[in-house]
């Protein structure tokens, strides 16, 4: 995909959805951090269902830590990998409480040092909370970037690097959300909805559907 096509692609996505937002429900930075940790290999819908109950009981590092791993598991047991996630969330809550005054840090290195927080999660937090022009490459973005020819790569880091290089600067802040939503609802895995796609004529996918 060339520079002009990339410009057109994001102009169309912006026109369709001028103010995209993350689909995880949250009211505080800490709630978003927990929701993003829980969202790994899980749907936002499933996470929102669990956190709607959890956050009424505990939604601060102190409260989550006091809840304890065993009780936390009961609230998130409908989510994939809940045992590991419960363990990581308790550890992360303790670190935030003791090292950061219960605030979510705004630096990548600090975020990635938290249990359960990898590069993708850090990118989502940096973008959604702190407005940094980052791309959290999940399965949707990875698929879309390769399928369309927007930013092909064999690894998540390669795709991220390609995206940051090709996306026009004026679209970088919102690009993560546009790409996630397009991959989630239009450029789906099994049978992409090419007939509803805004960028179909630019897409390099050879097996387009009607």
C-alpha positions, 0 to 999 in steps of 0.5 A: 500500500503506497503513501497516498492510499494510506492517507486515504485509508485513514481519512476515510476511517476518521470520517466514519468515526471521528472520535474512536474510543476503546471498548473496555469499560472503565472510569479510572486509569487503574480500572483501564489497566486491569481491564486491558490485562484481563483482555489478553486472549479474551473479548472486551465484552467478556471483560466488561461483564466481569469488571462490571461486578468486580469494580463495584467491590474493588477498583483501586490497587489497595482494594484489589490487593486486599481482596486477595488472589483467591477472591479475585479469581472468583470475579474473573473466572469466566475470562481465559487464563484467569489464574495467571491474570489474578496472580499478576493483578495482585502483584501489580496492585501491590507494586502500584500501591508501594512504588507509584502512590497507587497511580498508573505510571506513564512511562513505557519501562515502568508499565512493562515492568508490571506483572501481566503488562507486555508491550501491547498492553503498555501501548494501549495504556500509553495511547488511551490514557496518556495520548501517546501516538502508539499502536497496540498490535493485537490479533485484529490489527496484526491480521488487518495490517498483513491482509490489506498490505498496510503494514505486512510483518511476520511478528507483532513488533515488525507490524508495529514498526511498519505502522508507525512508519506509514501512518500519517502523523495527523492520524497516529493518535487515533489509529490504534482504535480505528484499526482495532475496530475495523479488524474486529467488525469488518476485516474479521478472521474467517469471512471478512465483510469486504462489501461493507469495507471503506477501503476495499479497493486499496486492500491487497487481500486476494480472496475478497468476499462479496 
